[in-house]
Amino acid sequence: MTKIKIFVFNSFQENTFLVYDETNECIIVDAGCSDENEYNKIDEFISENSLSLKFIVNTHCHIDHILGNAYLANKYGVESIANKEDLPLIERSKDMAAAFGLNVEEPPIPSRLVNEGDEIKFGNSTLLVKHVPGHSPGSIALYNDNDNDKFVIVGDVLFKGGIGRTDLPGGSYDTLIASINDKLFTLNDEVTVYPGHGESTTIAKEKSDNPFF
């Protein structure tokens, strides 16, 4: 059974997901932890639950989602994973941070690049990668279809009652809408949607209530 612990981090109120299962192996999706207090919350949960961190995954590489990459990579000796189309965002991370008045340690360049149809495996869990550009060129969603509690972690592509911004460099409204219709709304209605900010929702609720559709 795959479980999710959600942390709300940094001034952007970003959702960081720690995903783990009965083997005690875990991954962190979108490490937004940005100061010692937030680092400690991650470390304490890992320690108290005897978890083994395998790697960091980025749904996309905007600054609020990668603030903790360097800390976690250094502390736990793990690689990071992303889509190649977002590598320019990683490379410009110091400039992005400075634009928001942040001073961040430069995150490592992802050592594994994933695309549509790839699988991310840890413990007994498998997450299917869906390429969902539009908010950023390399945005990906991570879909769990292995047990009764189906879910998809979508970054900033889809929100409860909203969609991701498309006015940032590399964004495209038409591309984002197509990604949601073709890659997310084709999932079963009962699938839980975990966005990068705000509350979780379901595919059914967003298909019926989201004002953008």
C-alpha positions as a Python dict, from the first residue, in 0.01 Angstrom:
ca = {
    (1, 'M'): (0, 0, 0),
    (2, 'T'): (146, 332, -107),
    (3, 'K'): (112, 614, 147),
    (4, 'I'): (160, 989, 119),
    (5, 'K'): (271, 1240, 380),
    (6, 'I'): (211, 1602, 271),
    (7, 'F'): (420, 1892, 397),
    (8, 'V'): (333, 2255, 318),
    (9, 'F'): (659, 2445, 279),
    (10, 'N'): (810, 2785, 200),
    (11, 'S'): (648, 3122, 141),
    (12, 'F'): (467, 2989, -167),
    (13, 'Q'): (278, 2733, 48),
    (14, 'E'): (402, 2455, -179),
    (15, 'N'): (301, 2093, -126),
    (16, 'T'): (594, 1856, -79),
    (17, 'F'): (502, 1487, -94),
    (18, 'L'): (685, 1207, 85),
    (19, 'V'): (563, 883, -75),
    (20, 'Y'): (639, 548, 93),
    (21, 'D'): (513, 193, 131),
    (22, 'E'): (536, -113, 355),
    (23, 'T'): (900, -172, 258),
    (24, 'N'): (992, 163, 423),
    (25, 'E'): (1146, 284, 99),
    (26, 'C'): (1036, 636, 9),
    (27, 'I'): (1074, 916, -241),
    (28, 'I'): (1020, 1290, -208),
    (29, 'V'): (826, 1469, -480),
    (30, 'D'): (886, 1843, -517),
    (31, 'A'): (1117, 1920, -228),
    (32, 'G'): (1009, 2269, -129),
    (33, 'C'): (1175, 2272, 213),
    (34, 'S'): (1372, 2595, 239),
    (35, 'D'): (1506, 2645, 591),
    (36, 'E'): (1633, 2451, 891),
    (37, 'N'): (1288, 2415, 1046),
    (38, 'E'): (1148, 2265, 728),
    (39, 'Y'): (1450, 2041, 676),
    (40, 'N'): (1398, 1909, 1029),
    (41, 'K'): (1036, 1819, 959),
    (42, 'I'): (1140, 1601, 668),
    (43, 'D'): (1431, 1446, 860),
    (44, 'E'): (1218, 1372, 1165),
    (45, 'F'): (946, 1199, 964),
    (46, 'I'): (1203, 986, 784),
    (47, 'S'): (1377, 896, 1110),
    (48, 'E'): (1063, 831, 1317),
    (49, 'N'): (922, 599, 1050),
    (50, 'S'): (1257, 427, 975),
    (51, 'L'): (1231, 522, 609),
    (52, 'S'): (1500, 495, 343),
    (53, 'L'): (1498, 782, 93),
    (54, 'K'): (1573, 654, -259),
    (55, 'F'): (1553, 971, -469),
    (56, 'I'): (1395, 1311, -527),
    (57, 'V'): (1144, 1361, -809),
    (58, 'N'): (1047, 1698, -957),
    (59, 'T'): (709, 1734, -1127),
    (60, 'H'): (861, 2054, -1264),
    (61, 'C'): (1152, 2278, -1176),
    (62, 'H'): (1011, 2616, -1077),
    (63, 'I'): (1198, 2753, -778),
    (64, 'D'): (932, 2685, -512),
    (65, 'H'): (943, 2314, -596),
    (66, 'I'): (1321, 2264, -589),
    (67, 'L'): (1434, 2468, -287),
    (68, 'G'): (1519, 2155, -88),
    (69, 'N'): (1688, 1952, -362),
    (70, 'A'): (2044, 2042, -267),
    (71, 'Y'): (1990, 1978, 104),
    (72, 'L'): (1828, 1637, 52),
    (73, 'A'): (2074, 1526, -215),
    (74, 'N'): (2367, 1613, 9),
    (75, 'K'): (2225, 1468, 331),
    (76, 'Y'): (2091, 1143, 192),
    (77, 'G'): (2321, 1093, -106),
    (78, 'V'): (2033, 1050, -351),
    (79, 'E'): (1984, 1145, -714),
    (80, 'S'): (1711, 1371, -847),
    (81, 'I'): (1474, 1298, -1134),
    (82, 'A'): (1302, 1535, -1377),
    (83, 'N'): (1204, 1579, -1740),
    (84, 'K'): (1478, 1714, -1967),
    (85, 'E'): (1262, 2004, -2090),
    (86, 'D'): (1286, 2165, -1745),
    (87, 'L'): (1665, 2148, -1717),
    (88, 'P'): (1697, 2517, -1815),
    (89, 'L'): (1491, 2604, -1506),
    (90, 'I'): (1734, 2414, -1284),
    (91, 'E'): (2025, 2591, -1450),
    (92, 'R'): (1864, 2931, -1383),
    (93, 'S'): (1757, 2847, -1028),
    (94, 'K'): (1987, 3098, -858),
    (95, 'D'): (1845, 3378, -1072),
    (96, 'M'): (1489, 3262, -1008),
    (97, 'A'): (1554, 3255, -634),
    (98, 'A'): (1708, 3602, -637),
    (99, 'A'): (1402, 3739, -816),
    (100, 'F'): (1195, 3639, -514),
    (101, 'G'): (1451, 3754, -259),
    (102, 'L'): (1563, 3401, -181),
    (103, 'N'): (1913, 3269, -135),
    (104, 'V'): (1917, 2902, -226),
    (105, 'E'): (2197, 2651, -258),
    (106, 'E'): (2221, 2556, -625),
    (107, 'P'): (2034, 2229, -676),
    (108, 'P'): (2205, 1937, -847),
    (109, 'I'): (2133, 1872, -1212),
    (110, 'P'): (1900, 1570, -1228),
    (111, 'S'): (2095, 1255, -1303),
    (112, 'R'): (1792, 1069, -1437),
    (113, 'L'): (1562, 1216, -1701),
    (114, 'V'): (1214, 1069, -1748),
    (115, 'N'): (944, 1107, -2009),
    (116, 'E'): (599, 982, -2102),
    (117, 'G'): (548, 618, -2013),
    (118, 'D'): (855, 579, -1792),
    (119, 'E'): (817, 416, -1452),
    (120, 'I'): (957, 533, -1120),
    (121, 'K'): (994, 237, -885),
    (122, 'F'): (1073, 216, -515),
    (123, 'G'): (991, -59, -268),
    (124, 'N'): (679, -234, -397),
    (125, 'S'): (548, 85, -558),
    (126, 'T'): (548, 199, -920),
    (127, 'L'): (454, 548, -1041),
    (128, 'L'): (384, 598, -1411),
    (129, 'V'): (521, 918, -1564),
    (130, 'K'): (287, 1131, -1775),
    (131, 'H'): (435, 1428, -1963),
    (132, 'V'): (191, 1717, -1910),
    (133, 'P'): (351, 2036, -2049),
    (134, 'G'): (184, 2375, -2043),
    (135, 'H'): (269, 2515, -1700),
    (136, 'S'): (632, 2441, -1784),
    (137, 'P'): (775, 2253, -2081),
    (138, 'G'): (889, 1961, -1867),
    (139, 'S'): (595, 1923, -1630),
    (140, 'I'): (520, 1561, -1542),
    (141, 'A'): (248, 1388, -1343),
    (142, 'L'): (307, 1073, -1137),
    (143, 'Y'): (25, 819, -1149),
    (144, 'N'): (-26, 534, -904),
    (145, 'D'): (-253, 258, -1035),
    (146, 'N'): (-130, -29, -820),
    (147, 'D'): (-390, -48, -547),
    (148, 'N'): (-741, 59, -454),
    (149, 'D'): (-628, 409, -355),
    (150, 'K'): (-544, 543, -701),
    (151, 'F'): (-382, 885, -714),
    (152, 'V'): (-191, 1121, -937),
    (153, 'I'): (58, 1388, -825),
    (154, 'V'): (27, 1668, -1078),
    (155, 'G'): (254, 1954, -970),
    (156, 'D'): (110, 2287, -1084),
    (157, 'V'): (-78, 2154, -1387),
    (158, 'L'): (-421, 2114, -1225),
    (159, 'F'): (-563, 2253, -901),
    (160, 'K'): (-890, 2216, -713),
    (161, 'G'): (-1105, 2453, -916),
    (162, 'G'): (-817, 2587, -1122),
    (163, 'I'): (-521, 2528, -1351),
    (164, 'G'): (-155, 2623, -1344),
    (165, 'R'): (-17, 2955, -1462),
    (166, 'T'): (78, 2975, -1827),
    (167, 'D'): (232, 3324, -1831),
    (168, 'L'): (576, 3209, -1716),
    (169, 'P'): (856, 3135, -1967),
    (170, 'G'): (777, 2815, -2156),
    (171, 'G'): (411, 2819, -2053),
    (172, 'S'): (124, 2770, -2296),
    (173, 'Y'): (-248, 2783, -2216),
    (174, 'D'): (-353, 2569, -2513),
    (175, 'T'): (-84, 2311, -2435),
    (176, 'L'): (-186, 2298, -2069),
    (177, 'I'): (-554, 2244, -2148),
    (178, 'A'): (-463, 1969, -2394),
    (179, 'S'): (-238, 1802, -2135),
    (180, 'I'): (-516, 1797, -1877),
    (181, 'N'): (-778, 1670, -2122),
    (182, 'D'): (-556, 1407, -2282),
    (183, 'K'): (-343, 1284, -1990),
    (184, 'L'): (-541, 1351, -1671),
    (185, 'F'): (-911, 1358, -1756),
    (186, 'T'): (-872, 1019, -1924),
    (187, 'L'): (-796, 865, -1582),
    (188, 'N'): (-1073, 704, -1378),
    (189, 'D'): (-1307, 949, -1207),
    (190, 'E'): (-1221, 823, -857),
    (191, 'V'): (-849, 900, -889),
    (192, 'T'): (-732, 1142, -619),
    (193, 'V'): (-546, 1446, -753),
    (194, 'Y'): (-262, 1588, -543),
    (195, 'P'): (-165, 1936, -670),
    (196, 'G'): (145, 2138, -598),
    (197, 'H'): (-52, 2394, -395),
    (198, 'G'): (-381, 2376, -208),
    (199, 'E'): (-617, 2090, -132),
    (200, 'S'): (-646, 1755, -302),
    (201, 'T'): (-938, 1683, -532),
    (202, 'T'): (-1056, 1410, -770),
    (203, 'I'): (-1065, 1369, -1146),
    (204, 'A'): (-1446, 1353, -1134),
    (205, 'K'): (-1477, 1677, -938),
    (206, 'E'): (-1248, 1870, -1173),
    (207, 'K'): (-1418, 1736, -1485),
    (208, 'S'): (-1756, 1849, -1352),
    (209, 'D'): (-1676, 2164, -1149),
    (210, 'N'): (-1353, 2318, -1276),
    (211, 'P'): (-1449, 2647, -1450),
    (212, 'F'): (-1174, 2606, -1711),
    (213, 'F'): (-1349, 2300, -1859),
}
